Amino acid sequence: MDKDSISDVIIDIKSKRDALSLAHESLKQESDQYNKCIILLSLVNGFLETTKLKMGWDSDELALFPIFLSSLIACVSALVKFQDFPSKMEKLIQSQSMLTGVLTKMRGHSELTEDMKSEYNDCLEHLENAIYPDVRKHFLKQSHKNLIEIMKQDKKYFKEVQEIKSPDYVPSETSSDSSSDGSNEKPSISIFNRHKKSIDRGTQTEPLEEEEIPVHFGGDV
């Protein structure tokens, strides 16, 4: 899909930047799970060693547990090193920073120039090199869904602001905290988790095997 207006390009860059942010979040969560596993196994291993010394246990069976846990910790550590999470996340951060820079520049202009098109195409190239196509499809789909919901919420918000500014506006007797759209939910830090079911009211992130929706990943504008 060709994008001839600067507003279309800005929206496209925002969606792709959000997709990179979601991919980085997913990698960080996976890396944290491995690190938590290593910490937990290390604590259990230390607990067993200390308990053996205090209790004077010297059976052969108990002597095998620390060896097993140490080997397991080494296996998990080797797997983490093989996954190379820091390098992958750094690549995503660099691509995301480039998209943010181009987005900031375009917001200060009203027309799309040839230089901006060139920078936009460079951003697309970095995006395509940062993550694999199937992963890009997955996070772009989620990014598009989030961006549409944000735009809908913004439109609803400004519409209500204009209604409140009207001299004929009469406040409703019903509290805004008990609105039917679910805004009466209690604040929770888990709202920042993109998998929280209560945000989308039953809609969840689709698996990668689902039918692919048309998404523009690259090409000149």
N, C-alpha and C positions, 0 to 999 in steps of 0.2 A: 504494500500500500504506500503510494507516494504521499509525501507530506510537504505541501507547498506553503503553508502558513506557519508563522513562528509559534502560534499557540498550539498547533498540532505537534510540532517538534518538542515543545516544552512538556506537554503531557506525556509524550512518548519517552522522553528522557527521565521524567519522574517515575514512570512505571518501571523502567529498566534499573534505575538506581535503587528503587525499593526492592526489586527482585534480587539484586546483589546483596542488599542488607539482610533479606530473609535467608539467603544462602549462607551468609556469614554467621547469622544467628544459629542456623542449624548445625554448622560445623563446630561452633563454639560449644553448643549443648552436647554434641557427641564427644568432643574433647574433654569437657568437664566430667562426663560420665566415666570415661577411662581413668581420669585423675582421681575421682572419688573412689573408684574401685581399688586403685593402687594404695591410696591412703588407708582405706578400710582393711585391706589385707595386711598392710604393714602393722597397723594397730593390733590386729588379732594375733599376728606372729609375735609381736613384742609381749602381748599379754600372756601367751602360752609359754614363752621363754621365762618370763618373770615368775609365773605360777609354778613352773617346774622347779626352779631354784628354791622358792620359798617352801614348797611342799615336799621337796626331796624326791620327786618322781624320777625314776631312772629306768623305766621299762622301755623295751625296744619299740613298742607300738607308739608310745608318746614321742619318742625321739624322731619318728618319721614325719610327724605333723609339721614341725618347723621347716624341714627340708621340702616338704610338699608345698607349703605356703611360699617359701622363698623362690621355688621354681615357678610357681604360678605368678608371682609378682614380676619375675624376670620375663615371663612370656607376655604379660600384659604391657610391660614397659617396652619390649621389643616391637609389639604391635602398634603402640602409639608412635614410636619412632618411624616405623614403616609408613604409617598413614600421613606423616609429615603435615600435621595440622597447622603449625605456625606459618609455613610457607604458603599453604593454600589460602589461609585467612589474610595474609599480607597481600597476596595478589588480588583478592576481592576488595580489600580496603583501597588499594591503589586505583583500581578501576572505578570504584565508587567515588573516590576523590576527583578523578578526572570528569566523571559525569556531573558532579556537583559544581565544579568550576565552569563547565560549559553552560550548565543551567543558570548559574548566577549571571554569567555574561549575557545570555539571551534575554533574561528578565529585564535588562536595562535597555533593550532595543524593541522597536515596534515592527521592524521588517526583517525578513530572513535574507542575509547576504550570502555571497559565495564562500566567504571565509567561515561563516557559521556552519554552512553545509559541510565544509571540509572537516571542521572540528567535530561535527555531529557524526560523520562517517568514521572518524578516528575512534570516537567513543564506542560505536557499534563494533568495531574490530576488537577493541579491548574487552568488551563484554563477551564476545563470542570466544575469545581465547581464555577467558577467566574460568568458565564453567562449561561442562559438557552439554550437548544439545538436549538430552533427555532431562537433565537437572534444570537447565535453563527454562524448558517448557513448563516444568512443574512449578517453579517459583514465579515465573512470569504470569501464569494463570492465577496464582494466589495474589500477586501484586496487582493485577488488573481488577480482580474482585475487590480488594481493599480500597483501591483508588476510586472505583465507582461508588462504593459505599461512602467514602469521605466526601466526594463531590455532592452526593445526594444529601448528606447531612449538612454540608455547608449551605446548599440551596434552601433547605428547610429552615436553617438557622437565620439566614438573612431575611427570609420571608416573614418569619415571626418577629424579627426586630422591626421591620417596616410596619407590621401590624401594631406593635406596641407603641411606636412613634406616632401613629395616627391619633388625631385629637378625639376621634370617636371610639377609641379603644376602651373596652370595659373588661377589667380583670376577671378571670374565671374564678368561681368559688372553689373549684377543685384544685388542690395543691399540685404544682408542677412535678413534685417528687413522686406522685402516684399516677403518672401518665400511663396509658395502656401500652406504650411501646417498650416497656421494660426498663425505663430510666429509674425506677425505684429500687434497683438492685443495690445492695450494700457495696461500698468501695472495697476493692480487694487488690492486693498486689498482683494476683494472678491474671488481672485484666491485661497485663502486658504480654502474656503468653498467647501466641497466635493460634494455639490449639484449643483455647477456652471455648467450650460449647455455648455458653450463655451469651457470647458476643454476637454470634451469627444466628442465634435461635434455632439451632439444630443443623446448620450447614457446617460441614467439615471440609478439610483439605482433601481433595480427591487423590486417589493413588495414581501412580504414574501410568498404569495400564489403561486408564480411561481414555475415551476418544479425545483426540487432540483438537483443540480449537485453533482456528487460524491466527497466527501471531507473526508480526513482522519483526524479524531478528536483524536484518542487515540490508545492504543494498544502498545505492545512492539515492538521494532525495532530489 
